[in-house]
Amino acid sequence: MPSASSAVPPAAAPGDESQSQKVLLGRYELGGLLGRGASAKVYRARDLLTGRDVAIKSFPNPRAGGRDGEGSAGTAAIEREAAILARLRHRHVVRLHEILGTRKKVHFVLDLATGGELFSLVDSDGCMTEDLARYYFRQLVSAVRYCHSRGVYHRDIKPENLLLDGDGDLKVADFGLGAVADESLHHTLCGTPAYVAPEILSKQGYHPAKVDIWSCGVVLFVLAAGYLPFNDASLINMYRKIYAGRFRCPYWFSPALRHLLRRILDPNPATRIDTDGILEHPWFRHGASGDGELEKLMRGHEEEAWFKTEFKEDMARDMTAFDILAFSPGSDLSGLFVAGPGTERVFVGEPAAAVLARVEDAGKKQGYGVRREGKGRAGPVYVEAEAGGIVAKVTVFRIADAVSVVEVVKGHGAEAAAFWSDWLEPAVKPQAV
């Protein structure tokens, strides 16, 4: 997948001229093409509302056409990456700010890594000093350790996915091959050949946390040596070296670095060092100040109050980009503001629980039966007449931090219309301050 680096052309690349100066959904002015992969393109863009530069990662909308199988797979992949990025708020992880959609495209709005790729810092000999390699390896471990604590595994850590921000600090990017935690071993063949862990080659199942640690070790070796630890003109021979954990350190590596790399690039995942062990290793701690410098680095998350509590208190059903697209009859999101016959939609800036509680109260006051369904009773809410007919169905979709859409599907007849105008509309519309 492409990365949002600083190699930014002044205009769109050939073949992408149509993107230059295009304004996406009235807010993001697209600039040059930063990169492309098998399923997405990344553009530099400017947020016209804030003036901030961002990266826009654009996917073809898998529901726009094509064979059903491809569409289902594409939808799952995009939704998986979005779900992963939504879990992460860390200074060394590229951040997802929002998701936008049209009939033809799905767009991720991401941090723009203006410093380019990490490898832009290597010297003329193609490597870094141990001190500089240690500086960035600490940031990488901080990010990976945090991701694992949030149940996220990258599974494709490599130099192309390690970027720099404007301050020259590391940003881990591209979670397109990422996975979320479950109790089973993984069997998906993923990753880049030279960085892949030996247990993936064995096809016996693997734990993705161990795979990420192995890849971090390969990155550390490359930063300090300037070449790959496992390399061969023959892919088969390279895999044999990886499987056996057979590599040689260059003469300039310190004994402590050699020892750490042997622990990380251990072909046996059961005895491979984990992030706790890395944190305590003498090479990793070398030169750290005594005021808790490393501990502060390992607490690099930037979780706002809303993010810390979202899994406990947010009862809204998250609205994916595909829910938004389903609402939109045209090529932009204007359809969100105009509902079809018998349906009303209202944007609100409060938790779903508050809206649904008012809906229930309104229904009960009018003598209707009220039934709330969904996981954790997150909705929808059905308001039913005594005879069993549906008077209204109310669903709340969360779009962003403090923005939700309330969708009301009204029942047929004058009774349902009167209930909407007299009771339900005041209940779901934003409360006057």
N, C-alpha and C positions, 0 to 999 in steps of 0.2 A: 504494500500500500504506500502511497506517496506521503511525504512528510512536509510539514509546514516550516520550511527553513527560510534563511534570509537571502537565498539566491534568487532575488526577486527581479524579474525583467521589468522595464519601465512600462511595457504594454503587454497585451496578451501574446502568447506564443503563436507561431504560425499555425493556422488551422483552428485557432480559438479566438479570432478577432471579434466574433460576435459577443464575447464575454466582456471585452474591454469597455469600461464606462457604463456597463449595464447596472441598473439599480435593482437589487433583489428585494421584492416585496416592499418597495418604498423606503427601505432602511439601509441596506448594505450596498455600497458602490463597489462593484467588482473591479479588480485590477488585473495584474498579470497572473499567468499560470505558474504555480510553484512546483507542481509535480503531478504525476498521474500513476495509477496502478491498474490492476486488472478490473477493478469495479468502481473506482472513484477518481475524481480529479480534485486537486486542492488549489484554491485561488487566494491571493491576497485580496483583502477588502477593507473598506473603511466604514465604520459605523457612523452614519450621518447624524444620529441622535447624540452620540457622545464624543465623536471625533476620534475614537480609538481605532487603531489598526487591529484587525483580526484575521484569522484564516477561515475560509469557507471550504468544507469538504463536501463535495456534491456527488451523490449517488443517483443513478437512474432509479426512478420509482419502480420497484418490482411489480407493483400492481397496475402499471400502465399498459402492460401488454406482455407478449412472449408466452412461452409454454408454461403451463400451470406449475410444473415441478420447479422450473427455474424461478418463477415468481415466489413460490413458497420458501425456497431456500434463500433467495435474496432478502425477503422480508425478515426471516429469522436471523440472518447474519447482521442486518442493519439494526434490528431491535436489540440483539445481544450486545453489540458494541455500544449502543446508546445506553442500555441498562448498566453496563460496566462503567462507562464514563460518568454516569449520574451518581455513582457511589463514591467518587473520588474527589477530594479537595485537598491537594497537597502542593506545596510550593515547587516540588520537582516533578510534577505530573502535568502534562498539557490538560487544560481544563475545558470542559464542554460548557458553554454559556447558554445555548438554547438550540432547539431543533425547529427548523422551518420546513415547509413542504409546499409543493405545487403538484399538479396532476402528473407532471413528467419527472420531477426531481424531489429528492429529500436532501436537505442541507444541514450539516452540523456546523455551528458557529463555535470556533475554538480559539484558544490562545494562539497568537502569532509569535513564533520563536524567531525573533529578529537577529539573533546572534549566529544563525546558521547551524551546521552540524558540528558535533563535538570534535570530529576529526580535523576540523579546520585549525585546531590549536597545536597539532603535532609539529615538531621542528623539521628542519631540512633533512634529518636522518630518518624521518617517518615515525618517530616515537616521542613520548613525553618523559620528563624527569620522573623519578619515583614520587617525589613530593606532589607534583601536579597530578599524576595518575591517582595518587591517594586522595587528593582533594575531590576529584570527580567520582572516584569509586565510592567514597563515603556518601555523596549525594545520591548515587545510584542505589546503594543499599538502603538508604533512608526511604527512597521512593518505593522500592520493591517490598521492603518490610511492611510499609504502610498498606500497600495494595493487598498483601497477603492478609493483613489484619482485617481488611474489609471484605475478605472472601473473593478477591480478584487475583487472577494469575495471567501474566502477559503472554507467555509462551512464544514470543518472537523477539527477545531482547538481542539487539545487534546495533552496531554503530549508526546505521542509517536511521534508527528510531530514537537516537539520543541527540537532542537538540540543545541549543543554548538560547537563553532569553537575552534581553537587552543589557542585563547586568553581568552576563557571562556565566550564569549558573545553569545547571543541567535541567532539562525537561524531558521526561520519558513520554514518547508519543506512540500513536498507532496501536490501538488495542483490537485491531481487526481479527486477530487470531486468539483473543483473550478468552478466558473461561471463568466461570463463577464456581464457588465452592459447592461440593456435594460430598457424600460419604464414599463414593466409589473411585476406583482407579480410572484414569483416563486412557483411551486407546487411540485417540485421533493423532494421525501423523501430521505434525505441524512444525514450523520453525524453519530456519535457514540452515542448509546442510552443514556448514562449517561451525555453527553454533549449537547444533542439536545435541541433546544429552544421549548417552549410550542406551539408557533404558527405553527411549523412544524407538531406537533401532531394533530392540529385542522383541517388540510387539507383545510384551507380556503385561502391559498396563504400567502406568507411571503416576506419580504424584506431581502435579504441575508446579508446586512450590519448589521441589527439588530440581526440576527442569530449569526454572528461572534462575536458581542459584548457580547451576552449571553455566548457563549462558553469561551470567555476570562475571564468572571466572574467565571465560574466553575473552570477554571485553577487556577485563583488567590486563590480561596477557598482551592483547593487541595494543592497548594504550602504552604499555611500558616497553614492549619489544618492537612494535612496528610491523609485526607480521603475525599470522595465525599460528596457534600451537599445534593444530592438526591440519595439515595441508598436504596435498598430493595431487599430481596431475591426473591420477585415476581416482574417481569418486569412490570406488569400491575400496581401494587401499586407504583412503582417508577415513572411511567408515570403520575400517579395521583398527586404525589408530585410535579413533574415538572410543570404540568399544573396549579396547584394552587400556585406555587412559595413557597412551604412550606419547610423551612429548618431552622436549628438552628446553630448558630455560637458557637464555643467552648469558654470557659470562658476567655482564654488568648487573644482573639482578642481585639484590642483597639476599643473604640467607633467609631473612624473615619473610621476604616476598616469595621466595622459592617454596618455603614451607606452607604459606597460606595457599598458594596456587595448587600445591599437591593435595591439600585438604579440600579445596573447592572442586578441582577437576578429578575427584575420586570417582572411578567408574561404578563403584558400588553405592547406590543412593542411600542404603541403610547406614553407611558409615560416613557419608559426605557431610561436611560441616554445614550447619544451618546459620541463619542470620544472627542468632544469639551468639554462636561461637565466633562468627566473623567479628562481631562488635567487641569481643573480648580478646581478639588476637593482637599480639604485640605490634605487628606491622600496621594494622588498622588504627591502633591507638597512638602510634608514634607521633610525637609532636603536639598532641592535643593538650590544650590548656587545662588547668585543674579546676576551672570554674564551671564544669559541666558542659563543655562545648559540644562533645559528642552526644550527650543526652538531649541537649536542645535540638541538635540536628535530627535526631531520631524522632523528635516530636514536631516534625515539619508540617503537620496537617494544618489546614486553614478552615476547619469546619465551623461555619457560622452557627448561631443558636438554632436557626430553623432546620439546618441540616442534621444537627445532632439529634433532634427529637423527631425527625420525619417518620421514622419507622415505628415510633410509639404512638404519636398523636395524630398523624395525618390519616384520616379515614377516607380520603378521596381516592377514587380509581384514577391512576395516572392516565393521561391522554397521550398516546403515542402520536408520532407524526402521521401514522396511517389512520388514526381516528380523525385527525384534523382533515386529512385528504378526503375521507369519506363524507365530511360535512360540506366540502367545497365543490360546487357545480362547475367552476371554471378553472382557469389556470393560475389563480392566486387564492388567498385566504378570504376574499370578500364574502364567500358563501357562509362564513361563520356568522356574519351579521344578519343574514336573511334566511330564515327557516322556511321549510316547505309547509304545505297546507296541514293544519292540525298540530303543528310543532312550534314551540317558542324556545328561543335561546337567549340567555342573559349572561353577560360577563360579570363576575363578582370577585371581590378581593378579600375573601375570608375563608376559613376552613369549611370543608364539606359538611362536617358534623353540625355546625351551626345552621347551615341552610336546611339540611335534611330534618333537623329537629323542629324548625319553624313549619316545614311542610307537614310533618306529622301532627303538630299542634293544630294547624289550620284544618286538616281533615277531620280530626277528632271533634273539634268544636262544631263542625257541621254534621256530626253524627255519622260520618263515613267510617268504614273499616280501613285501617292503615297497616300495611305490611312492608317491612324493610328486608331486603334480601342482600346477597353478596357476601363475600369473605369479610369477616369482622363487622358484618352489618353495615358495610360501606355503601350500600345502595345497589340497585335502584329502590325507590320507595313507590309502592303502588297504593293509590287511593281508590277504594272500591265502594260502590253503592251496596245497599243492603241486599238487593236482588242479585248481586254478584258481578255486575258490569263494571268495567274499568272507567273511572272518572278522570284519572290522570296517572301518568307514570313519570317520575322525576329522577333524573340521573345527574350526578355532578362529576365532571372530568377536570382533573388538575392539568393545567397547561404549563405553568411555571411556578416560581417561588410563591407568589401571592396572587396568582391569577387562575381562576377556574371558569369553566363554562357550565351553566345549569341548563340542561335540556329537558323541556317539558313536552311530553306527548299527550295531547288532550283527547279525552273520550268524545264520542259523538253526541250530538244533541244539545238542546238549550241548557240543560242542567249542568253539563260539563263546562260549557262556555261561561255560564254565570259563576261557577265555582272558580274558574281561572281569573276572571276579571275582578271579582269581589274579594277573594281570599288568597288564591294561590299566587297571583302576580305580586301583590304586596309582600308575600312571604319570601319569595325568591329573589326579588330585586334588591340591589344594594341599599342598606339602611342609610337614611339621611343622617348626617352628623349635626 
